[in-house]
Amino acid sequence: MSEGDTSGRLVRPFTLTGGRTRPSRADFTLIATVTAVDPPPEWAVRPQPEHARILRWCARPVAVAELAAHLDLPVSVIVILLCDLLEAGRITVNPPHPVHRDPELDLNLLQKVRDGLDRL
């Protein structure tokens, strides 16, 4: 249910995306962060209420998964709406930073977890 909807009716996710089921871009992962562009560029058309809700949450960097949880929408719908916003120049997307993994450290961590489980 969108904000301001006092009738209690639910909006189907495919209506929010205009029937689209796939994103137009592959920029978004669950842990990618999105941020609204300030000041926002002008839109050629009036944004949907869901776009406006997303932009309010993106005033500060927010992860895609966190955004979906806050707005109570499926991640697939959020990603399609984020593609709209990115293509309109309204947001920026930052992929997660690669983590340097040390195989020795991973083995030590697994051993500590195993030891802790043994103590239970």
C-alpha positions in Angstrom: 0.0 0.0 0.0 1.5 3.4 -0.9 1.7 6.3 1.5 -1.5 8.4 1.4 -3.6 5.5 0.2 -6.4 5.6 2.8 -8.7 3.2 1.0 -6.7 0.2 2.1 -6.3 -1.2 -1.4 -3.1 -2.9 -2.5 -1.3 -2.0 -5.7 0.1 -5.0 -7.6 3.9 -4.8 -8.2 3.6 -5.0 -12.0 1.5 -1.8 -12.0 4.3 0.1 -10.2 6.7 -1.0 -13.0 4.4 -0.4 -15.9 4.3 -4.1 -16.6 8.1 -4.4 -16.8 9.5 -7.6 -15.2 13.2 -7.0 -15.9 15.5 -4.1 -15.1 17.0 -2.1 -18.0 20.4 -2.2 -16.4 22.5 -4.5 -14.3 24.0 -1.9 -12.0 22.1 -2.9 -8.9 23.0 -5.7 -6.4 21.4 -6.2 -3.0 24.3 -4.4 -1.3 24.9 -1.6 -3.9 24.2 1.8 -2.4 22.1 4.5 -4.0 22.0 8.2 -3.3 19.7 10.9 -4.6 21.4 13.6 -6.8 21.3 17.0 -5.2 20.0 19.3 -6.7 17.8 17.0 -8.7 17.6 17.5 -12.5 14.3 18.4 -14.0 12.1 15.5 -15.1 10.4 15.4 -18.5 7.3 13.8 -16.9 5.9 13.8 -13.4 7.5 11.0 -11.3 5.3 8.2 -9.8 4.7 8.4 -6.0 7.0 5.3 -5.6 9.8 7.2 -7.3 9.3 10.1 -4.8 9.4 7.7 -1.9 12.6 6.1 -3.1 14.2 9.6 -3.5 13.3 10.5 0.0 15.0 7.4 1.4 18.0 8.0 -0.8 18.8 11.4 0.6 21.6 9.5 2.3 23.3 6.5 0.8 21.1 3.4 1.3 21.6 -0.2 0.2 19.1 -1.6 -2.4 18.0 -4.4 0.0 17.5 -1.9 2.8 15.5 0.3 0.5 13.2 -2.6 -0.5 12.7 -3.4 3.2 11.8 0.2 4.2 9.3 0.5 1.3 7.9 -3.0 1.7 8.3 -3.8 -2.0 10.0 -6.7 -3.7 13.6 -6.1 -4.6 12.8 -6.8 -8.3 10.4 -3.9 -8.3 12.8 -1.6 -6.5 15.5 -2.4 -9.0 13.3 -1.5 -11.9 12.2 1.8 -10.3 15.9 2.5 -9.5 16.8 2.0 -13.2 14.2 4.6 -14.0 15.7 7.0 -11.5 19.3 6.3 -12.7 18.4 6.8 -16.3 16.7 10.1 -15.4 19.9 11.3 -13.6 18.1 11.4 -10.2 20.3 8.9 -8.3 23.8 7.6 -8.3 24.7 4.0 -7.7 27.9 2.7 -6.0 28.8 -1.0 -6.3 30.0 -2.7 -3.1 33.7 -2.3 -2.5 35.7 -5.5 -3.3 37.0 -7.2 -0.2 40.5 -8.7 -0.3 40.2 -12.1 1.1 43.0 -13.9 2.8 42.5 -17.7 2.6 44.5 -18.1 5.8 42.2 -15.7 7.6 39.1 -17.5 6.4 40.4 -20.8 7.6 41.2 -19.3 11.1 37.7 -17.8 11.3 36.1 -21.1 10.4 38.2 -22.9 13.1 37.0 -20.3 15.7 33.4 -20.8 14.7 33.8 -24.6 15.0 35.5 -24.3 18.4 32.7 -22.1 19.6 30.0 -24.5 18.4 31.8 -27.4 20.1 31.7 -25.5 23.4 27.9 -25.2 23.1 
